[in-house]
């Protein structure tokens, strides 16, 4: 069949995408074990198959994007295999849009779309990753830490206005709350019949302590309590941004609504705490 120059260029782009994704899956498979490794190797083989089909039309070899392969290896190391794959695949809608330009022009296009959208997504769902199983516990830990500690630090900042004392009080309060939250999650998971309530408790506590560290550290770095508070609020916003993005990708939910809800709750509590701190300082006449 005769292929126009513009269509040929599109096919080469698709070739590059397929061979790059194949290399990413192969790289992820090399560090995986058991069922996960088999699934990743199978998806990699399918991507190679798609690459070969496009090659039949272009008659050219195309090299993968090595930088992108390396980047996904780093992302996988930090955020896990499931997040990396779902971020790369981009979901059913993106896959359909990617190849829609070929429908009616390339005979095999519809079949490849079907494989991209359905079969590979089925394989991806077979991947078993521990951190994803406990994502609810991590959400609980981070959400509580941001809402509670941001509010507490905001209130303490205007009540005390001494960065070291505020930082120390926030750290003690945060660690105690993390342990309490972990214990509560353990009891909750055990009551619900969870197979591993201890791991759920550990994930909750670790997520909480991680947030505590980022929220409290500005009070040990800056001498101005206003700058320290501003940096704490910035850290809270950054944590919300990153974790909401992580959850939205893994659970395939809308990012903007999740992000807006969490920011609204966290900063709403912080604002109320500002007012409580100001009132406490004014009416109780506390000077430190």
C-alpha positions in Angstrom: 0.0 0.0 0.0 1.1 3.6 -0.7 1.9 5.6 2.5 2.1 9.4 2.5 5.1 11.2 4.0 3.0 12.5 6.9 1.6 9.1 7.7 5.1 7.5 7.5 6.4 10.1 10.0 3.5 9.2 12.3 4.3 5.5 12.0 7.9 6.2 12.9 6.8 8.1 16.0 4.6 5.1 17.0 7.6 2.8 16.4 9.7 4.9 18.7 7.0 4.9 21.4 6.6 1.1 21.2 10.3 0.2 21.3 10.8 2.7 24.2 7.9 1.2 26.2 9.2 -2.3 25.4 12.6 -1.3 26.9 11.0 0.3 29.9 9.0 -2.9 30.6 12.1 -5.0 30.1 14.1 -2.8 32.5 11.3 -3.0 35.1 11.1 -6.7 34.7 14.8 -7.1 35.4 14.4 -5.9 38.9 11.0 -7.6 39.5 10.3 -11.1 40.8 7.8 -13.9 40.4 4.5 -13.1 38.8 5.3 -9.4 38.3 8.4 -10.3 36.3 6.4 -12.6 34.0 3.7 -10.0 33.4 6.2 -7.2 32.6 8.2 -9.5 30.2 5.0 -10.4 28.5 3.9 -6.8 28.0 7.4 -6.0 26.7 7.1 -8.7 24.2 3.8 -7.4 23.0 5.3 -3.9 22.6 8.1 -5.4 20.5 5.4 -7.1 18.4 3.7 -3.7 17.8 7.0 -2.2 16.9 7.6 -4.9 14.3 4.2 -4.4 12.8 4.9 -0.6 12.3 8.3 -1.6 10.9 6.6 -3.6 8.2 5.2 -0.4 6.9 8.1 2.0 7.4 10.9 -0.5 6.5 13.1 1.3 9.1 14.7 0.5 12.4 14.0 3.1 15.1 16.0 3.5 18.4 14.3 3.9 21.7 14.5 7.0 23.9 17.2 5.9 26.3 16.7 9.0 28.5 13.0 8.2 28.9 13.9 4.5 29.8 16.3 5.7 32.5 13.8 8.2 33.8 11.1 5.5 34.2 13.6 3.3 36.1 14.1 6.2 38.5 10.4 6.8 38.9 9.8 3.1 39.4 12.5 3.0 42.2 10.9 5.9 44.0 7.1 5.5 43.4 6.9 1.8 42.4 6.2 -0.3 39.3 2.4 0.3 39.2 2.7 4.0 39.3 5.4 4.0 36.5 3.3 1.8 34.2 0.1 3.7 34.6 1.9 6.9 34.1 3.4 5.6 30.9 0.3 4.0 29.6 -1.8 7.1 30.2 -5.1 5.3 30.3 -7.6 4.0 27.7 -8.6 7.4 26.3 -5.0 8.4 25.6 -4.3 5.1 23.9 -7.4 5.5 21.6 -6.5 9.1 20.7 -2.9 8.1 20.0 -3.8 5.7 17.2 -7.1 7.2 16.0 -5.2 8.9 13.2 -4.4 5.5 11.7 -8.0 4.1 11.6 -9.1 3.5 8.1 -5.6 4.0 6.8 -3.6 1.1 8.3 -5.4 -2.3 8.4 -3.8 -3.4 11.7 -4.4 -0.2 13.6 -7.7 -1.2 15.2 -6.3 -4.5 16.4 -3.3 -2.8 18.0 -5.6 -0.3 19.7 -7.6 -3.2 21.1 -4.5 -4.8 22.5 -3.2 -1.5 23.9 -6.5 -0.7 25.6 -7.7 -4.0 26.8 -5.1 -6.8 26.9 -2.2 -4.8 28.3 -4.4 -3.1 30.9 -5.6 -6.6 32.0 -2.0 -7.6 32.4 -1.2 -4.5 34.4 -4.0 -5.3 36.8 -2.2 -8.6 37.5 0.8 -6.8 39.0 0.9 -7.3 42.8 2.8 -4.5 44.5 2.8 -4.2 48.3 2.8 -0.4 48.6 -0.3 -0.2 46.4 -2.1 -2.6 48.7 -1.5 -0.2 51.6 -2.2 3.1 49.7 -5.3 3.7 51.9 -3.1 3.5 55.0 -0.6 6.0 53.5 -3.4 8.3 52.5 -4.7 8.2 56.1 -1.3 8.9 57.6 -0.4 11.8 55.2 -3.8 13.4 55.3 -4.0 13.4 59.1 -0.5 14.7 59.5 -1.0 17.5 57.1 -4.4 18.6 58.5 -3.6 18.2 62.1 0.0 19.3 62.2 -0.3 22.2 59.8 -3.2 23.5 62.0 -1.2 22.9 65.2 1.9 24.6 63.9 -0.1 27.6 62.6 -1.8 28.0 66.0 1.5 27.6 67.9 3.3 30.1 65.6 1.0 33.0 66.4 0.5 32.0 70.1 4.3 31.5 70.9 6.3 33.2 68.1 9.5 31.4 69.1 10.7 29.1 66.2 12.7 26.6 68.3 9.9 26.1 70.8 7.3 25.8 68.0 9.6 23.3 66.1 10.2 21.2 69.2 6.5 21.2 70.2 5.5 20.3 66.6 8.0 17.4 66.5 7.0 15.9 69.8 3.3 16.3 68.9 3.8 14.9 65.4 5.8 11.8 66.5 3.3 11.0 69.3 0.4 11.5 66.8 2.1 9.2 64.3 2.5 6.4 66.9 -1.1 6.9 68.0 -2.4 6.9 64.4 -0.4 3.7 63.6 -1.8 2.0 66.7 -5.4 3.0 65.7 -4.9 1.8 62.1 -3.6 -1.6 63.5 -6.7 -2.0 65.7 -9.0 -0.9 62.9 -7.4 -3.3 60.3 -7.5 -6.1 62.8 -11.1 -5.6 63.6 -11.9 -5.6 59.9 -10.1 -9.0 59.5 -7.1 -7.7 57.5 -4.5 -10.3 56.9 -1.6 -8.0 57.9 -2.8 -5.2 60.2 0.8 -4.6 61.4 2.0 -3.6 57.9 -0.9 -1.3 57.5 0.0 0.3 60.8 3.6 0.7 59.8 2.7 2.3 56.4 0.4 4.7 58.2 3.0 5.7 60.8 5.8 6.1 58.3 3.7 8.3 56.0 2.8 10.4 59.1 6.4 10.8 60.3 7.5 11.7 56.8 5.0 14.5 56.7 6.0 15.6 60.2 9.6 15.9 59.3 8.9 18.1 56.2 6.4 20.3 58.1 8.6 20.9 61.2 12.0 21.3 59.7 11.5 25.0 58.6 11.3 25.9 62.3 14.8 24.7 62.8 16.2 26.4 59.6 14.8 29.9 59.9 14.9 32.5 62.6 11.7 34.3 61.5 8.5 32.5 62.7 6.6 34.0 59.7 9.1 32.6 57.2 9.1 29.3 58.9 5.3 29.2 58.8 5.3 30.2 55.1 7.8 27.4 54.3 5.7 24.9 56.3 2.6 25.8 54.3 4.7 25.5 51.1 5.9 22.0 52.2 2.3 21.0 53.0 1.2 22.1 49.5 4.1 20.2 47.9 3.2 17.0 49.8 -0.4 17.3 48.8 0.5 17.9 45.2 2.9 15.0 44.9 0.8 12.5 46.8 -2.5 13.5 45.2 -0.8 13.1 41.8 0.5 9.6 42.9 -3.0 8.5 44.0 -4.7 10.0 40.9 -2.4 8.0 38.6 -2.6 4.7 40.5 -6.3 4.8 41.1 -7.0 6.5 37.8 -9.0 9.3 39.5 -9.3 13.0 38.6 -6.4 14.9 39.9 -7.9 18.4 40.2 -10.8 17.3 42.4 -8.6 15.3 44.8 -6.0 18.1 45.0 -8.6 20.8 45.5 -10.4 18.9 48.3 -7.2 18.2 50.3 -5.9 21.7 49.9 -9.2 23.2 51.0 -9.4 21.0 54.1 -5.7 21.4 55.1 -5.5 25.1 54.6 -9.0 25.7 56.0 -7.9 24.1 59.3 -4.6 26.1 59.2 -6.5 29.3 58.8 -8.9 28.6 61.8 -5.8 27.7 63.8 -4.2 31.0 63.0 -7.2 32.7 64.5 -7.1 30.5 67.6 -3.4 31.2 68.1 -3.9 35.0 67.8 -6.9 34.8 70.2 -4.9 32.7 72.7 -2.0 35.1 72.6 -4.3 38.2 73.0 -6.6 36.9 75.8 -4.2 34.7 77.7 -1.4 37.3 77.5 1.3 34.5 76.9 4.8 35.9 76.2 7.7 33.5 75.5 
